Amino acid sequence: MTMRYELAGKENLEALLTGGGLAAGVMGVGLALAKRALGAVALPLAVGSGLVWLGRNLGESFVEVGEETMRVKMGALFDETIPLNDVARVKETEWSILGGLGVRTNLQNWVAVVSKTGPVADIYFWRPIRLPVIRHLYYVNAQRLIVSPESLDTFITDLQGRLRS
């Protein structure tokens, strides 16, 4: 049976991106108009629109654990299916706001798909797996994947149980 765990705090991340996009657009346009530099309006509008688009397109964000695979999705930003036989173990760890929210990496050996700070799941692989940081553009050979599902304890127990069977 497949179990789906929504990413915790997704609504906050959507609001942050959408609000940040609107604020960037308004502030940039205001500054450009104040300086009478109408050509400079394009950049803040592009940045603001991009952030609003990201915030509105997080869409479905979840971790889904099936009999043989685990799927991690964060809207248009991240959508990967990983065979469970590639997963070595899972444990709880802490995620700091300093690490940021969204799809993150240390550029070496882990990728994080997080929408909240605090307790998260740290999934270790038997071997490095090629995971996208920027879809279709930049990948990391990750030894770990960090995710922030709701019902963290239930998720960890479920995944550990499937790894043992």
BADONU-428561 format. One record per residue (C-alpha): x, y, z; residue in one letter. Coordinates in nm, 3 decimals, always signed. Layout:
BEGIN
       xx       yy       zz  vextor
        X        Y        Z       A
...
***
This chain:
BEGIN
       xx       yy       zz  vextor
   +0.000   +0.000   +0.000       M
   +0.128   +0.346   -0.091       T
   +0.138   +0.612   +0.180       M
   +0.153   +0.984   +0.099       R
   +0.297   +1.241   +0.339       Y
   +0.240   +1.605   +0.246       E
   +0.539   +1.834   +0.293       L
   +0.496   +2.023   +0.620       A
   +0.486   +2.402   +0.601       G
   +0.428   +2.413   +0.224       K
   +0.167   +2.686   +0.264       E
   +0.420   +2.909   +0.442       N
   +0.673   +2.863   +0.162       L
   +0.409   +2.942   -0.101       E
   +0.310   +3.260   +0.084       A
   +0.674   +3.362   +0.132       L
   +0.757   +3.323   -0.237       L
   +0.438   +3.488   -0.359       T
   +0.463   +3.775   -0.109       G
   +0.834   +3.819   -0.178       G
   +0.766   +3.831   -0.549       G
   +0.496   +4.092   -0.512       L
   +0.714   +4.300   -0.279       A
   +1.015   +4.279   -0.514       A
   +0.804   +4.386   -0.810       G
   +0.638   +4.677   -0.631       V
   +0.960   +4.805   -0.471       M
   +1.153   +4.779   -0.796       G
   +0.888   +4.957   -0.997       V
   +0.861   +5.226   -0.728       G
   +1.237   +5.287   -0.731       L
   +1.250   +5.293   -1.110       A
   +0.964   +5.542   -1.129       L
   +1.123   +5.760   -0.859       A
   +1.443   +5.775   -1.063       K
   +1.245   +5.813   -1.387       R
   +1.434   +5.513   -1.521       A
   +1.149   +5.338   -1.695       L
   +1.385   +5.090   -1.862       G
   +1.483   +4.960   -1.519       A
   +1.124   +4.849   -1.453       V
   +1.177   +4.524   -1.645       A
   +1.419   +4.358   -1.401       L
   +1.212   +4.390   -1.081       P
   +0.902   +4.287   -1.271       L
   +1.081   +3.979   -1.403       A
   +1.220   +3.884   -1.061       V
   +0.891   +3.953   -0.888       G
   +0.695   +3.758   -1.148       S
   +0.936   +3.467   -1.120       G
   +0.896   +3.448   -0.743       L
   +0.518   +3.472   -0.770       V
   +0.522   +3.194   -1.032       W
   +0.732   +2.971   -0.804       L
   +0.504   +3.038   -0.509       G
   +0.192   +2.961   -0.709       R
   +0.341   +2.649   -0.871       N
   +0.456   +2.452   -0.570       L
   +0.136   +2.259   -0.633       G
   +0.152   +1.911   -0.496       E
   +0.438   +1.871   -0.253       S
   +0.475   +1.535   -0.084       F
   +0.680   +1.225   -0.009       V
   +0.509   +0.907   -0.124       E
   +0.632   +0.568   -0.003       V
   +0.525   +0.264   -0.203       G
   +0.615   -0.104   -0.194       E
   +0.929   -0.060   -0.407       E
   +0.978   +0.315   -0.456       T
   +0.971   +0.650   -0.283       M
   +0.859   +0.960   -0.474       R
   +0.952   +1.310   -0.359       V
   +0.774   +1.603   -0.525       K
   +0.782   +1.977   -0.465       M
   +0.561   +2.123   -0.736       G
   +0.749   +2.219   -1.051       A
   +1.083   +2.233   -0.865       L
   +1.150   +1.868   -0.781       F
   +0.992   +1.535   -0.880       D
   +1.202   +1.221   -0.835       E
   +1.124   +0.854   -0.780       T
   +1.387   +0.653   -0.592       I
   +1.394   +0.272   -0.561       P
   +1.366   +0.167   -0.195       L
   +1.651   -0.081   -0.243       N
   +1.879   +0.226   -0.285       D
   +1.780   +0.355   +0.062       V
   +2.012   +0.244   +0.343       A
   +1.845   +0.412   +0.641       R
   +1.641   +0.709   +0.761       V
   +1.669   +0.913   +1.079       K
   +1.542   +1.237   +1.224       E
   +1.761   +1.546   +1.210       T
   +1.718   +1.923   +1.251       E
   +1.691   +2.172   +0.964       W
   +1.788   +2.534   +1.030       S
   +1.651   +2.840   +0.854       I
   +2.015   +2.910   +0.762       L
   +1.989   +2.616   +0.521       G
   +1.699   +2.787   +0.344       G
   +1.370   +2.648   +0.219       L
   +1.290   +2.479   -0.112       G
   +1.536   +2.257   -0.300       V
   +1.881   +2.300   -0.143       R
   +2.223   +2.136   -0.161       T
   +2.572   +2.158   -0.016       N
   +2.705   +2.104   -0.374       L
   +2.880   +1.787   -0.256       Q
   +2.673   +1.497   -0.125       N
   +2.320   +1.592   -0.020       W
   +2.001   +1.745   -0.153       V
   +1.726   +1.884   +0.070       A
   +1.361   +1.926   -0.032       V
   +1.233   +2.118   +0.268       V
   +0.942   +2.351   +0.334       S
   +0.991   +2.403   +0.709       K
   +1.258   +2.429   +0.974       T
   +1.296   +2.201   +1.275       G
   +1.275   +1.820   +1.273       P
   +1.305   +1.662   +0.927       V
   +1.389   +1.320   +0.782       A
   +1.746   +1.246   +0.671       D
   +1.749   +0.961   +0.418       I
   +2.082   +0.788   +0.344       Y
   +2.153   +0.592   +0.026       F
   +2.373   +0.285   -0.023       W
   +2.541   +0.460   -0.316       R
   +2.528   +0.816   -0.452       P
   +2.217   +0.892   -0.657       I
   +2.203   +1.167   -0.919       R
   +1.941   +1.414   -0.795       L
   +1.844   +1.748   -0.950       P
   +1.896   +2.075   -0.767       V
   +1.774   +2.277   -1.066       I
   +1.561   +2.049   -1.283       R
   +1.725   +1.955   -1.614       H
   +2.020   +2.189   -1.546       L
   +2.217   +2.102   -1.232       Y
   +2.252   +1.769   -1.052       Y
   +2.436   +1.642   -0.744       V
   +2.549   +1.286   -0.680       N
   +2.373   +1.272   -0.345       A
   +2.449   +1.029   -0.064       Q
   +2.161   +1.180   +0.137       R
   +1.818   +1.331   +0.076       L
   +1.657   +1.549   +0.343       I
   +1.278   +1.593   +0.336       V
   +1.020   +1.762   +0.562       S
   +0.704   +1.548   +0.566       P
   +0.408   +1.609   +0.793       E
   +0.368   +1.329   +1.050       S
   +0.746   +1.290   +1.063       L
   +0.748   +1.006   +1.318       D
   +0.491   +0.807   +1.120       T
   +0.686   +0.864   +0.797       F
   +1.014   +0.747   +0.952       I
   +0.849   +0.440   +1.107       T
   +0.676   +0.356   +0.776       D
   +0.995   +0.392   +0.571       L
   +1.205   +0.195   +0.823       Q
   +0.946   -0.084   +0.817       G
   +0.955   -0.105   +0.438       R
   +1.336   -0.110   +0.439       L
   +1.338   -0.411   +0.675       R
   +1.094   -0.616   +0.468       S
***
